[in-house]
Amino acid sequence: MKNWLAYINSLHSREIDLGLSRITSLAEKLSLNNFACPVVTVAGTNGKGSVVKSLESIYLAAGYKVAAYTSPHLLQFNERLRLNGEPATDELFIEAFKFIEDNRNHQPLSFFEFTTLAIFYICKKQNLDILLLEVGLGGRLDAVNIVEPDVAVITTIDIDHTDWLGEDRESIGREKAGIIRRHKPVIGGDPNLPNSVYEQVHLLEAPFYQLEKDFFAVSTKENWQWQGPTQDYQGLPLPSLKIENIATSLMVIHRLQSQLPVSQHSLIAGIKNAVLPGRFEWIQTPAPIVFDVAHNPQATAYLSEQLRKTDHAGRTLGVVGMLRDKDIPGALKPMLPCIDQWYAGTLSESRGATSANLQNVLSELQVENCYDFDSVADAFKKAVEDCRPQDRIVVFGSFYTVAMAKEVLLGGENGN
């Protein structure tokens, strides 16, 4: 498996190469861009993974055969494709990789394009009831967009990936809205989407349902209720994932109810089971550790809010590593009120920021108590060493950061 992934990675020099011209013709030739089951495609800056996970969990609780394709992974590539809740096996991936390699006729493909086609090959053989697709980057030119969705979901729009998607919410929204299809329902998980999304909805005459306009989440301390266009669900359990994302998922389920009926019993069971690694994920060691992949201002603001809501007596030690093409000042600023001691680590990825970069930003934000390290692994180890029983550690800033710290915790790699 490792050899295959290394080979696929060597085929195309650019880490990110948006565009559908390379992949579309090959997908059509191999009949990998159409499915007999309903397809839900999810785009957005934050919340994509949570929407996919909650949909997957609820449909599994209802007894359906479900495939969920998400990216990036945390610890193993196989995490990117879950079949009925379990990562696809090496054997399935290797068979699919061989098929794509044997049939691409030297067509250049990026890593994401090659692996996306392989995942679609696997999914075609599964006799699925529903296929859930998370957009990798943007929407309009992302490889998953070669498949026609029956429902398109746009979660939230914030400033991220500006080198590829544009500098403002309107430009980014326009790219995300590229997953919308004519006359097919669109679910908006953000009460304040940019006008570019609405323009695409109207242009394609797509039925549109938006959070806080067409459906609502009303919560109490004990439970919450979902209020939809023609139906309400009451007494729902408070989720571990962000409630707005669960509410967005329920709107999808409501729209597909005639094709894939789901009972309230299955809804409740699915919501209880919907847990996603790296999203406000707590692990209890002698002191609690919180892992969160938050890496843009919107996501870190939510993380900061959740931390402040959590009862805590001791210090909060923050371990951070980020990619240098992110809005580092914007992402770090919301975390300032929460963190008492900072541990900045260099990300060894090609786009990784150095710990010196992070420390310089923190200094400009008037933070003095920051250690810098040559790796996230070293930063995490030092935080664990300094942590007292009443303290907590928060690891955030990137999928890579969470993965490296988790590997240390699991006794694996050094995070380099």
N, C-alpha and C positions, 0 to 999 in steps of 0.2 A: 504493500500500500504506500509506504513512504517513498519507494522508488518511483512509483507511478506519479505521485504528487510532485516530486522533484522534476520529473520529466515534463509534465504538463506545464509546470512553472517556467521551464526553460524554453518553451516554444515561442513565447511572445515577450518582447523586452519590456513593454510598458505595463506597470502594475495596474493602472486604471486606464482603460481605453474605451470610452463610451461610443456607442454606435451599433446599429442593428444590421448593417449590410453584410457583414461576415457571417453572422449566425443565422439570419433568416432563411437564406437559400438552402443551407445545409439542413436546417430543421424541417423545412418543407419537403425536401428530398427524402428525409428519413421518417417523415410523419410524426415528428416529436412536438409539434406545436398545437395539437388539438386533443381534447380529452372528452370522453363521454359523460363524465361526472361534472357537477358544478365546480367552478374555479373561483376562488376569492383571492384577489391581489391586493396587497396592503402596502401603501407608500406613506411617507411622512418623515419628519425629522426625528421625532421621538415617539415611542409607544408602539412601533411596528411589531416588535417581538412580543410585547405583552398582548396585543390584539390577536396575533396568530396563536400564541400559547393558550389564551382563554378559549378561543374558538375550538382549537384542537381538543382541549380538555373537556369541553361541554359536549362536542359531537362524539367523543369516545365514550363519555358517560351514557350517551343515548344509544350506544351500540353500533355506531357507524365505523366503516373502514376509512381511516384518515391518513393522509400524507401531509407533512408540513415541511416546507423548505425555507430555512432562515439562514442568515449570514450576518457577520462572521461567526465562527465558532470560538469557544473559549479554550478548551483543552485538546479536543480531537476533531479532526475534519468530519468524521462520521456524524457529529452532532448536527451538521447542516441539514440532513434529511432524517426526519423521524417518521417511521412507519408504524401506525397504531401506537404511538407514544414511545417507541424504542428507536435508538439510532440505527440506521441501515448498516448492514455488516460489510466488512472488507470484501467478502466474496461478491456481494451484489455490486459494489463500486468497481471492483476490478473487471468484472464482466462488462459493465457499462463503459468503462474507460477503453477497453479493448475494442468494443463495438464502434465507438466514436473515432478512435484512431484508425481502424480499418476502413472507415467509410468517409473520412473527411477529405481524402484526395489532396493532401498537402495544403488544404485551406488553412491559412493562419487563424488561430483563435487565441484570445486571451485566456488566462487561467479561469476567470469567472465564466466565460462563454463555454469553454470545454467542459467544465464541471457542471454547469447548468444543463447542458445537453445530456450529459451522463445521468444526471438526476431525473430529467424528464424521461429518459429511456427506462430507468428503474420504475418510475411511477406508472408508465404505460402498461407495465406487466402486473400491476397490483390489484386490478379490479376494484378501484377505489369508489367510495361513495362521495367523497369531497376532497379537493386539492387546495391547500392553503399556500400561497406564495408571498414571501416578503421581498420587496424590491431591495436590491443591493445598494444602489446609489441613484438618487433622482427618481426616475420613472420612465419618461419618454424614451430614452435611449438605453435603458437597462435591459439586460439579456432576458429577464423573466417576462418582459413586455411583449415577447413574440407570441405568448399565449393569450387568447382572448378571455378576459375575466367575465364571469356572470355577475359579479358584484365587485366594484372598486371601492377601496377604503383609503381615505386620506386622513391620517391621524392628526398631527400638528405640523405647523410650518414655522421653523426658526432659522436663524442664520447659521449655516454649516456647509462644508464642502463648497465654499465659494469659488474655488479655482475651476470647478466643473459646472456648478449650477447657477452661478450668478451672485451678485453682491447684496441683493435685497430680497425681501420676502415675496415681492411680486414675481421676480425672475425665478426664484426657487419654487414658488407655487406653480408657475407655468410648467416647469419640468415635472413636478409631481403629478400634475393634472394630465400628463401624457398617458396615464393608465386608463383614463376614462374612455368608454366606448358608447357609441350612439344608442340611445334608448335603453341602456343598461343602468341599473341603480348605482348610485354613488352615496357612500356614507361618510360624512364629515365629522371627525372626532374633535375638532377644534371650533369653539364658538366664534372665533374671529379669524377665519381664513382670508387670505388675500384675494383681491378682486379677480386676479388671473384665474383662480380656481372656478369662481362663479361664471366667468366668461366662457370657460370651456364646457361647463355643465350646460349652459344655455345654448351654446353653439351646437352641441351634440344631442340636445333635447333629452337629457338624462334625468330620470327621477332622482331627486336629491333630498337627503335626510340629514339634518345637522343637529349636533349636540346643543342643547339648551334652546332649540327652536322647534324641532320635531320630536325629539326624545330627551328624557331627563333622568338624572340620577339624584335621588333625594335620600340622604343618609342620616341616621341617628347614631347614638353611641352603641346600640345593640345590633342594628341591621340596616338595610337600605332597600329602597324600592326603585324599580325601573318603570318609567312612564313612557309609553310609546304612542304612536299615532292612533292605534285601535285597540291596544291591549296594555295592561299593566301587570308587573310581577312584584308581589309584595313579600316581605319577610326573607329577603335574600341575605346570605351570610356576608359579612364584611370581608373583602378579598385581601390577599397579600399584595396583589398588583394594584396599580393605580385605578381607582374606581371609574374614572372617565373612560379608560381603555376597555374595561369590562362592559360599561354601558354601550360603547361603540360596537363591541362584539355582539351584544344582545340585539342591536338593531339589524345587524347582518342576519342573525338567526331568525329574527322576525320576518325579514324579507324572503328568506328561503324556506319558511315554515311549510309551505304547500308541497315542496319537493322533499325536504328533510325534516319531518316533524320532530320537535323536541319538547318533552314534558317539563313542567316546573321542577319535578323531582330530579331530572337529569341536569337542569340548569343549576340547581343548588349543589349537586354532587360535583359537577364540573368546575364551578367557581371555587369550591373548597379545595379541589385538587390542582388548581392552576397556580403553579409556583415556577418561577423562572430564575435560573442561576444568574447572578450578577445584577439583579435588579432589587436594590435594598435587601440584599440577602444577608441574613444574620447567621453567623456560626459561633457557637459558644465554646471557647477555649477557657483557660483560667480567666480571661477577660473576653468580652464579646468583640467580634470582628464583623464589620459591615463591608460587604463588597458591592460596588455599584459602578457600572460602566459609563456613568454620566460623563460627557465630554464636551458639552456646549452649554451656553448660559441658561437656556430653558431647563435642561436636565439637571444641572447643578443647583439651580434655584429650588427645584422640587426636592432634590436630595437634602438640601439645607433645611427646608421646611419640615421634612419628615424627621430629621435628626432633632430639631428643636421641639417637636411634639413628643419625643421619647424621653421618659423619665431617666435621668442620669445624674449621678452624684460626683463622679470623678472627672478626670481630664479626657479630652478627645484628641487622639493622635492621628494626624492626617498623612497618609502615604499617597503621593501623587506622581504619575508619569503621564505625559501627553504627547501627541503628535504635533510637530511644529506648525503644521498648516491649519491648526484649529485657532479659534479665538481664545487664546490662553488667558489674557487678562479678564475677559468677559466670563470665562468659565470658573476662574478662581475666586473672583470677587464675591459671589453669593456664599461661598464657603467660609469666608473670613470670620463671621460671628460664631461659627461652630467649632473651629479648630484651635486648640491651645498650643500645639507643637507640630511643626511641619517636617516631613521627611520626603525630599524630592529625589527621584531616581531618573537616571537617563534611560530612555527607551532605545534599545539597540536596533529597532526597525529602521529601514532606510529613511522614513519620514519622521523618525523620532526626535523629540526635543531633548536637549541635554539638561542635566540637573542645574547647570549654571544658567541656562535660559530661564528655567522655572524660578530659580532663586532671584534672578534679576527682576522678573515680573513681580514676585512677592515683595521684594524690597521697594519697588515703585508703589506698591499698595500698602506701604508702611508696616510690613511684617518683618520682624527681626528674628524671631525664634524659628529658624529653618536650618536643618542639616541637609547637605547635598551628598549624593552617592553616585558611584559609577554605574549602578544598575538598580532597577526597581527591587530586585531580590535583596540586595544589600540594604536598601532603604527599609524594606518590610522587616527584615531580620532585626535591624536596630530598633524599630518601633516595638516589636514584640519583646525585645530585651528590656526596653525602657518602661514597658506597660505594667502598671500596678493592677491588682485585682479589681479595684473600683473604677479603673479607666476603661476606655474602649478605643478601638482602632477603626478608622474609616479608610478604605482603599478605593480610589476612584481615578478618573481621568481618561481611561481608554479600555477597550476590550483587552489589549495587550497587557496593561497594568494589572487588571484583575487576574488574568491568566497566569502571569508570572508569580504573583503573590500566592495564588492558590497552589501552584506547583511547589513552592517552598513549603507551604502548610502541609501538603500531601507527601512531602519528603522526596519530591522528584527533582526536576531540573533546578539549576541555580538562577533561572530567569534571564539568562543571557542568550 
